């Protein structure tokens, strides 16, 4: 049953992908928002079941949705121009001298 459900969400996401940039994009984005938990569950199942191709196809079909509706994308759009921290630029890495939760030296 989980394999079937995962395949259904993969197929729906693949159908939605090209429409996300067209006139019906907002409706598809809203639908994907509503189904976020189900698509996440399908991805988790695919990963845990070793269904690599299905998981990759689902993830590839969802990239535009994640780009448009991820918490970071929403935060970037909400940031007033010229104020506050920017999401542009390098992603900070781990602090030097910290390893496995303990400070070196």
Number of C-alpha atoms within 10 A of each C-alpha: 6 12 13 10 15 24 18 15 21 24 15 16 23 17 13 22 19 13 16 18 13 10 9 12 16 13 13 21 22 13 12 21 16 11 13 14 11 15 23 15 16 25 23 15 18 21 15 11 12 11 15 13 11 21 22 15 16 25 20 14 20 20 14 17 21 17 12 14 16 14 10 13 13 12 13 15 10 9 13 11 9 7 7 8 9 12 12 7 6 6 7 6 6 8 8 8 10 11 10 6 7 8 10 9 5
